[in-house]
Amino acid sequence: MDSLSTPEVSRVLARIYHEADSTDPAVFDHIIAEIDRTGGPKSAQYWAKELDRAYMPVAPDVGRFLYMLTRARRPRLIVEFGTSFGISAIHLASALRDNGAGRLIATELNPIKAAKARENLRSTGLADLVELREGDALQTLRHGLDAGIDMVLLDGWKEIYLPVLQLLEPHLGPGALVIADDTTVYPESVTPYLEYVRKEDSGYLSVAIPLDDGLELSFCTGAARPRSDKAS
């Protein structure tokens, strides 16, 4: 039996998905109504506050895809940007448990979500495989990565996918995998990132994966572009 199928993990996943189905539609209905009422673009602070209660989980088939990638790649270290309530972390950590090795460094800006993610990971018995760093990922991921990163999941604030990747790039070796979520529902926000990983001299082979809200799977070839092209 794989870890995803154990009663401890499957019950927690079913509960979180049920909570997300019950909560997220009302959150987004409220946001849409507020935008219609006030008009105009909203600030990052507005979105952060309004999405405090939103689960925004990876879809079940995306979770299974992440599990399978992890089983196949057998990473020693995975970094996740944007943990939310922990569904993707549970899928990744389940695969690490079944591989018998590896660890996950997860990040979450929102302290309420970080606390719930820790609780959910404890409930699945997977917390020992996960280090959850709370705060701005552009700060929390500046240390403790010298051993090298084998997989990255980008599923946080879409506008900083590229800065987060560029921060992590010195720790990516040949064969590292980078998965970016929500590439079709936020096209304007993720365009700089997609242009970067798809460019011929980027050091990546990259392909769109048509699952749920779109994934971009990038394979690090080791021939990365000069460091001067990266964000400071």
BELFEN-V114851 format. One record per residue. N is the residue number from 1. RES is the residue in three letters. SS is DSSP state (H for helix, E for strand, - for the rest). D_LAST is the distance of its C-alpha to the last C-alpha in whole Angstrom. Layout:
N & RES & SS & D_LAST
N & RES & SS & D_LAST
//
This chain:
1 & MET & - & 45
2 & ASP & - & 41
3 & SER & H & 40
4 & LEU & H & 39
5 & SER & H & 43
6 & THR & - & 44
7 & PRO & H & 45
8 & GLU & H & 42
9 & VAL & H & 40
10 & SER & H & 41
11 & ARG & H & 43
12 & VAL & H & 39
13 & LEU & H & 38
14 & ALA & H & 41
15 & ARG & H & 41
16 & ILE & H & 37
17 & TYR & H & 38
18 & HIS & H & 41
19 & GLU & H & 39
20 & ALA & H & 36
21 & ASP & H & 39
22 & SER & H & 41
23 & THR & H & 38
24 & ASP & H & 36
25 & PRO & H & 38
26 & ALA & H & 39
27 & VAL & H & 35
28 & PHE & H & 35
29 & ASP & H & 38
30 & HIS & H & 37
31 & ILE & H & 34
32 & ILE & H & 35
33 & ALA & H & 38
34 & GLU & H & 36
35 & ILE & H & 34
36 & ASP & H & 38
37 & ARG & H & 39
38 & THR & H & 36
39 & GLY & - & 35
40 & GLY & - & 31
41 & PRO & - & 28
42 & LYS & - & 27
43 & SER & - & 24
44 & ALA & H & 21
45 & GLN & H & 23
46 & TYR & H & 27
47 & TRP & H & 26
48 & ALA & H & 24
49 & LYS & H & 28
50 & GLU & H & 30
51 & LEU & - & 29
52 & ASP & - & 29
53 & ARG & - & 32
54 & ALA & - & 31
55 & TYR & - & 31
56 & MET & - & 30
57 & PRO & - & 31
58 & VAL & - & 30
59 & ALA & - & 33
60 & PRO & H & 36
61 & ASP & H & 36
62 & VAL & H & 32
63 & GLY & H & 32
64 & ARG & H & 35
65 & PHE & H & 32
66 & LEU & H & 30
67 & TYR & H & 32
68 & MET & H & 34
69 & LEU & H & 30
70 & THR & H & 30
71 & ARG & H & 33
72 & ALA & H & 33
73 & ARG & H & 30
74 & ARG & - & 30
75 & PRO & - & 27
76 & ARG & - & 26
77 & LEU & E & 23
78 & ILE & E & 23
79 & VAL & E & 20
80 & GLU & E & 20
81 & PHE & E & 18
82 & GLY & - & 21
83 & THR & - & 24
84 & SER & - & 26
85 & PHE & - & 30
86 & GLY & - & 29
87 & ILE & H & 31
88 & SER & H & 29
89 & ALA & H & 28
90 & ILE & H & 32
91 & HIS & H & 32
92 & LEU & H & 29
93 & ALA & H & 31
94 & SER & H & 34
95 & ALA & H & 33
96 & LEU & H & 32
97 & ARG & H & 35
98 & ASP & H & 37
99 & ASN & H & 35
100 & GLY & - & 36
101 & ALA & - & 33
102 & GLY & - & 29
103 & ARG & E & 27
104 & LEU & E & 25
105 & ILE & E & 22
106 & ALA & E & 22
107 & THR & E & 20
108 & GLU & E & 22
109 & LEU & - & 21
110 & ASN & - & 24
111 & PRO & H & 26
112 & ILE & H & 30
113 & LYS & H & 28
114 & ALA & H & 27
115 & ALA & H & 30
116 & LYS & H & 32
117 & ALA & H & 30
118 & ARG & H & 31
119 & GLU & H & 35
120 & ASN & H & 35
121 & LEU & H & 33
122 & ARG & H & 36
123 & SER & H & 39
124 & THR & H & 38
125 & GLY & - & 38
126 & LEU & - & 34
127 & ALA & H & 33
128 & ASP & H & 33
129 & LEU & H & 30
130 & VAL & E & 28
131 & GLU & E & 25
132 & LEU & E & 24
133 & ARG & E & 21
134 & GLU & E & 22
135 & GLY & - & 19
136 & ASP & - & 16
137 & ALA & H & 14
138 & LEU & H & 11
139 & GLN & H & 12
140 & THR & H & 15
141 & LEU & - & 14
142 & ARG & - & 12
143 & HIS & - & 15
144 & GLY & - & 18
145 & LEU & - & 17
146 & ASP & - & 18
147 & ALA & - & 21
148 & GLY & - & 19
149 & ILE & E & 19
150 & ASP & E & 22
151 & MET & E & 22
152 & VAL & E & 20
153 & LEU & E & 21
154 & LEU & E & 19
155 & ASP & - & 21
156 & GLY & - & 20
157 & TRP & - & 19
158 & LYS & H & 19
159 & GLU & H & 16
160 & ILE & H & 13
161 & TYR & H & 14
162 & LEU & H & 12
163 & PRO & H & 9
164 & VAL & H & 11
165 & LEU & H & 12
166 & GLN & H & 9
167 & LEU & H & 8
168 & LEU & H & 12
169 & GLU & H & 12
170 & PRO & H & 12
171 & HIS & H & 15
172 & LEU & E & 17
173 & GLY & E & 20
174 & PRO & E & 22
175 & GLY & E & 24
176 & ALA & E & 22
177 & LEU & E & 22
178 & VAL & E & 20
179 & ILE & E & 22
180 & ALA & E & 21
181 & ASP & E & 24
182 & ASP & - & 25
183 & THR & - & 24
184 & THR & - & 28
185 & VAL & - & 28
186 & TYR & - & 25
187 & PRO & H & 24
188 & GLU & H & 23
189 & SER & H & 20
190 & VAL & H & 19
191 & THR & H & 20
192 & PRO & H & 16
193 & TYR & H & 16
194 & LEU & H & 19
195 & GLU & H & 19
196 & TYR & H & 16
197 & VAL & H & 18
198 & ARG & H & 21
199 & LYS & - & 20
200 & GLU & - & 22
201 & ASP & - & 20
202 & SER & - & 17
203 & GLY & - & 19
204 & TYR & E & 20
205 & LEU & E & 24
206 & SER & E & 24
207 & VAL & E & 27
208 & ALA & E & 28
209 & ILE & E & 30
210 & PRO & - & 32
211 & LEU & - & 33
212 & ASP & - & 33
213 & ASP & - & 30
214 & GLY & - & 28
215 & LEU & E & 26
216 & GLU & E & 24
217 & LEU & E & 24
218 & SER & E & 22
219 & PHE & E & 23
220 & CYS & E & 20
221 & THR & - & 22
222 & GLY & - & 20
223 & ALA & - & 20
224 & ALA & - & 16
225 & ARG & - & 15
226 & PRO & - & 13
227 & ARG & H & 9
228 & SER & H & 9
229 & ASP & H & 9
230 & LYS & - & 6
231 & ALA & - & 4
232 & SER & - & 0
//
